[in-house]
Amino acid sequence: MSAEADPLQRERPRLFALAYRMLGSVGEAEDAVQEAYLRWYSQTRDDVRNPPGFLTTVVTHLCLDELKSARRQREHYPGVWLPEPVADDTLAEAAAAPVAAGTPEQDVERLESISIAFLSVLDTLGPLERAVFLLAEVFDYPHAEVATIVGRTPEACRKALSRAKQNLAVRKPATASAERHRELLLSFIAAVRRGHVDELAQLLADDVESRADGGGHVTAATKPVVGVRAVSRLYVGLSQQIPPDLVVRVETVNGGPAALLIVGDLLLSVMQVSVEGDRIRRIDNVMNPHKLARIAAARGMKTLASGAA
């Protein structure tokens, strides 16, 4: 049903934006939004005074339920978990959609809140803390409305928000302009190709952290690699395994520049960096072929999973 036929369809981008940030999965976010609409259309709604609020509440609770299950599943996830990248223009626009227009600074913060690094940091929060933080800080819902949506008291929500902010203040990735991200990302890729330890070290912060999500389907470090020396050696070693026909394309992924590593018609990886000043503070490398499937399909490519089928 179109937005013209049913104005409530206009809520879909905002609902997806919330669900994707909650779950870090495009498919799960789409399922949550679809289920919310099914519930809306399948029940009597005479007593619903705020239909968008009803849909937001349903999506939030569906995501909370999914997160509780996902936390159990991730205890057994093989290696580092990173969110599914979003590169399609429509999905990127939806994921950035705010509940209301904001200042330029707020718009930048909203884009940063869908970066691969920030979504993986959000995953360290408990489900309630994550929901309260996103509703209050990213979507600008008043505290009383946040409490109504999550079904908790305002005091409980204030405490959850305080815990979330304290946690994120310690873990929140560094930020810089998109231009600086792109410059350092391209410099990093070039240095990896050349395999020079010293050149790599000059691009990395002393406490740089590298994370790779292979999902057990491809070889990847099962734990974060931390420190300029360890990360430099890691990528020098990887440089010796680079296929001669590897192509690197830089595109906007999750609100910022990212490198798509491609061989032939196979998408092997999506890599994004976090930057502070003139150094890279964090490298996130999504290699799990199942998490790359949507990006690959949108570009007429395959992944190692589909390529092996």
C-alpha angles and dihedrals in degrees: 000000000000127000088244092056093042119020090202089072086073087071093067098090092050093046092048090048090057096042094048092051090048096049108023089221126103094205095048091046092051090048092052092050093046092050090051091055092046089055091048094052096041101056140057109271104182092115096049108104096175112040095179088050090050091053092046091051093049093047091048093051093045089053092047090053091048092048092053089055093041092054089059091047093049091057084072098035110129104246130322119001118219127172124260108267120243115210106147109110093230093050092044091052091048093047090054095047112122127206088245139002113282141187119284088257091053091048090054091049091051091053090048088052090069096049115122090241095051094045090052089050090050087056089068090066124087115255095256093046090050094050094046093047094050095045094046104034105029102029097032098228114167114253093248091054092047089055091051093049096050094037096238134116119270089245092054090050093050090053092047091050092049091052091048093051092048091051094046093046088065098040105029111126120245117258136213138159120298089243092056091046090053094047094050093042091054091045090050093050090049092049091049090052090053092045096220114156095199093048091051093046091056090059097048132078116238091250096040116155126207122199127184126185113203094156090217089291099094132023113274137145107279093213134038113274110223133194134040094263096049095043093047091052091046093057094041087057091048090050089068090060098051111125112238091235096051113139123199120204121184113214138158108272124171091352099310145059116296135172118240109204110208136179114187105314094336122105105211104175149354113216127189129177134207116219135202116184108316098337138078111243099180139017120200117191118185107199101153101120092212091058090050095051098096096047091046095048092049088058098043092254136122135224129224088264095053092036090058093050 
